[in-house]
């Protein structure tokens, strides 16, 4: 799977999960910020655990963080407008 296809699939999955969570929360801004922080912590945990032995893994983790943060920023912006 190419990087661009992986990024698009990852972005779509992230948005589905975040949007589902938004439907279930009373405080959408806090939910989105918390979700983004949890992903960052998960990626940090992978880095510290030694699981990240492959360069491909590092690229995927970077994509994951980028896509979660982008989706979160977009959803927060929509909530404010």
N, C-alpha and C positions, 0 to 999 in steps of 0.2 A: 504494500500500500504506500503510495507516495505521500510526502509530507503535507501537501495541500489537501489531499483527500482525507488524511488522518485529522488534520486541523478542522476541516469542515464537519466531519462526523463527530469529533469531540465537542465542537461548539454546539452542534444541534442537541447532543445528549445533555450537555451542561444546561442549556436553556430549558429543556424539558423538565429536568429535575428542579431547577430554581423556580420555574413558573408553577410547578406543582406545590412546592413549599410556600410560595406566595399566597396560594389559595387557602392555605391552612393556618396562616399566621395573622395575629392582630396588629403586629408591628412590622410592616414589610421592610422598612429601611434597616432596622436592627437585624432582621433575618438575613437580608442580603449581605450586609457587612460581616455578620458572623459566619455565614457560609464561605465567603471569600477567605476569611482568616483561617477557618478550619482547613481549607484546601492548602493554604500556605504552610500550615503546621504539618499536615500530612506529607507534603513534599519535603520539608525539612527533616522529618522523621526518616523517610526513605534515604535521604542523603547521609544521615548519621548512622544508619543501621548497616551500611555497607551494601545494601541491596542494589545500589547504583553502579555496579561494576561495568555496565556496558554504556558506551557512548550514546547508543540509540535511546536508552532509558533516560539519560539526561535531557535529550532533545524532547522526548515525549513529556517529561515532567515540566519543562519550560513552557511547552505549548499549553499544557493543562493550566498552569498558573495564569498565563496570558489570556486564555479564553475565559476562565472564570472571572478574572478581573474585568475584562471587557464586557462580558454579559452583565455582571453586577453593576458596573457604571451605567450601562445603557438602561437597565431596569430602574435604577434609582433616579436617573434623569427623567424617565417616563412618569414615575410616581410624583415627581416634583412639578410636572407640567400639566 
